[in-house]
Amino acid sequence: MNNQLLIGYDDRHTFLNRLSGSTKLLCFVGLSIIGMMTYDTRYLIGIMIFSLIVFHFSKIKYRDVKFVVNVIIGFSVLNLVMVYVFAPHYGVSIYGTEHLLLGSANHYFNLTTEQLFYEFNLLLKYTFAVPLALIFLMTTNPSEFAASLNKIGISYRVSYSVAIALRYIPDVQNDYRTISLAQQARGFEMSKKANFMTRIRGGVQILLPLIFSSLDRIEVISQAMELRRFGKGKKRTWYMAQKFQRNDYLALAIVALLIIIGIALFKVNGGRFWNPFKI
């Protein structure tokens, strides 16, 4: 079977796998927030290179995430096109200048260097965030992650809910693939041989049985948790609790430094945007 649809935890014996789940969460959230806030192209390129280097050391193969990456690329391109369609002069309003590349000055859908530069910044945001999200999903043990969340003060009920969601991502993907293969065995072509609209209709037909199978799984889990009186106590013990190690503190320090640099650039630039057109 094709494994490229599977996105979930896999122990690849890297230093990222050995980091605490809460460390990876804090790093991911911290970098994502500062990356979404800033529009300094230099800084975005820097954290994009950083995220790609970390992704390389995670030993995640492109073929393992090819499907998900292709879907994300498709939505990213669509988003960039929609940004231009609905606000083709937004870059001009941000940077305060206008350098025409295509069209005339009085034409609504003209293309300016400022608009391209703004959308390039958006592309950098997608590029740095996707590897970090994949690293977090594919190197974090759900059970250990739940214990780490509880350790930093989050309710164990919330922690366990997050762990269950992460744990069953591969199961939902497996169900999708199983239903898809069953549909194809009945003669409904959904492979790359079929045209795009046929594959879309096939995907919609899979959603209903997938929803029902997910609801069945939810009911089984909830009944099992009720039988074990889950949530009755104020505290609970964790089988896979992990203490912070030296590498955890080092990773947090590196990310904190990157965040401080990003915040410092706000003051240097006089705001979130770096404007190369006024240099």
N, C-alpha and C positions, 0 to 999 in steps of 0.2 A: 504493500500500500504506500501511497505517497504521503510522506511525513511533513510536507511543507506547510500544512495547515495547523500543525500543532505548535501552540505557544504556551509554554508553562515551565515550571522549574525542572532543571536538569543539573545534577552535580557534575561539573566539568573539572573539578579539582583545581580551581584558580583562586587567587587571593580574594577575588570578588565574592566567590562562594563562601569564603571563610569570614567575611565581614558580617557584623550583626545586621539583622533585618531593619532595625530602627535606624542604624547608621545609613544604610542605603536609602531609606525613606527620607530622612532629613536632608541628605545630599541631593536627592532627586528633586524634592520639593523646593529646596533653597535655590538650586540652579535654575529650575523652571520659572520660579517667581521673578528672579532678577533678570533672567533672559527674556521673559515676556514683557517686563517693564521697560527695559532699555531699547533704544534704537541707535546705539552707537555701533556702527558697522565694524569697527576695529575690535571692539569687545566681543561682538557676536561671532566674528571669525575666530577669535581666540578660544572661546568656549566650545565652538563647533569642532575645532581641531582637538581640543581636550577630550570631548565626548567620543570622537572617532578613535582616538588613541586608546581610551579606556575600553571601548567596544572591541577593539582588536585584541586586547589582553583578556577579554572575557571568553575568547575561543568560541563565540557563537558564529556558526557558519551561515553565510548568506542564504544558502539553499534551505536552511531551516526556517528562515523568516521571509522568504521571497514573496509568498502570497500576501502576507500582512504588509510588507513594505510597498508592494505594488498598489495595494488598495489605498494606503496612505498617500502615495505619490499621486494617485488619481484624484483623491479629494483635495490635496494641496494645490494641484494645478487648477482644478475647478474653482477653488477659493480665490486664487490669484486672479483668474479671469473675471470672477464676479466682483472682486474689489475694483477692477478697472472699469467694468461695465457700469456699476452703480456710483463710483466716485473717481472718474478719470482725472480729476484735477486735485485730488487730495494731497498728492506729493507737492504740488505747487503751493497750496495753502500752508503746508507745514514748513517748507524751506524758504518761502518768500521770494523765490526767483522762478523764472520760466525759460527753459531752453528747449525749443521745439526740435523734435526729431522727425515727426511725420505730421502732415496736416497743416492747417493754417491757424492763426491765433484766435480767430472767431469761430472755429469749428469745435463742437462739443467733444467729439471723440478724437481729438488730436493726441499725439503721444509725445510726452516730455521726458527729459532726462531725470527730472525730479520724481516723476511717477515711477519710472523704472527703478530708480534707486530705492524708493520706499518699498516697492514690491520685492526687490532683492533682499532687503532687510527682513521682510516677512518670510521669504524662502530660507534665510539663515536660521530663523527661529524654528521652523519645522525641522531643518536639518540637524540642529543640535539636540532637539528634544526627543526625536524618535529613537536614536541609539540609547539614550539614557533610560527611556521607558522600557525598551526591550531588555536592557541589562537588568533593570529592577525586576521585571517579570520572570526572567529566565535564570536568575542566579539567587533568588530568594526562596528559601524553604518556607512554605506557608505556616507550618506549625511553629517554627522558630521565630518567624516574623510576628505571629500573634503574641508569643511570650515577650518579645522585645517591646511591642507596643504597650503591653500591660506594665512592663517595667518602667516605662517613662511616664506613667500616670494615666494612660487611657484605660477606660473600663474594660474588664475582661470580656464582657458581652460584646462590645464593639470590636475588640481585638479578634475575637473568635469569628465574628461575622465576616470580617475582612479576610481572615485566613480561609474560611470556607469558600468565599468568592474566588480567591486565587487558586485554591485547590481544584475547583471544578471547572475552571476555564478549559483545560485539556479534555475533560469529560464531555463538555458541551460540543467542543470541536470534533471529538470522536463520534458523537451522536450525529452531528451534521454530515460527517463523511459516510457513516454507515447508511443513513437514510438516502444520501445521494447515490451511493452504489446500488442500493435496493431499487431506486427509481430507474437507474440505467439498466439494471438487470431485467426490468419490465419493458424495456424498449424505449424509454424516454432519454434521448441523447442529451447529455449535459457536459460532455467533454469539450475540448477546444475545437473539435470538428463541427460542433453546432454553431449557429450564428449567435450573435450577442443577445438578441431579444429572446431567443429560445432558452438560453442559459439563464437570463433574468427571470423568465416565467418559471423555470425549474427551481430556481432559488426561492421564489415566493412560495411555491408548493411545498417546499421542505420546511418552511417556518412553522406551519401549524403543528405537524407531528413533533417538531423539535420543542415547541412551547409545551405541549402536553407531556413529553418525556421529562422536561425540566421541572414541571409542576409535580410530577410523580416523585422525582428525586427530592424535591423540597419537602414534600409531605413525609417521606420516609425519614429524612434527617430530623425534621422537627419532632416527629413522634419519638424517635430514639433519644433526642435530647430531653424531651419531657419525661420519659421513663427514668432517665438518670438525674432528674431534678436539677437540670442545668439552669443557672441563674438564681437559685434560691439562696446561695451563700454570698457573702460580701467579697470573699477572696477565693482564689483557686490556685492550685499548684500547676506547674507546667513541666511536661516531660522533656521538652527540647529547649529549655531556657538557656541562654548564652550570655555570658558576661562580656562587657566591653574589653577588648584587647588593645594592644599598642597600635595595631593597624587601624582600628576604629577611630581612635583619637587622631591619628595622622590624617586619615581621610577627611574627618570633620574639619581639621585645621586647614587643609588645602582648600576645601570648598568655602570655608569661612573667609579665607584670604581672597578668593575669587569674588565672593559677594561684596566684600569691602571695597575691592577695586571697582566693581560695577557701581556701587553707591558713590564712591569718590568721583567717578566720571560724570555723575549727575551735576555735581558742583562745578567741575571743570567746563562742562558743556553748557551750563546754565539751564539745565533741564534734561529730559530724557533723550532728546534728539541731538545727534552729531551732524552738523551742517557743513559739508565740504564745499558748498557752493558759495559761501561767504568768506572763504580763506583767500 
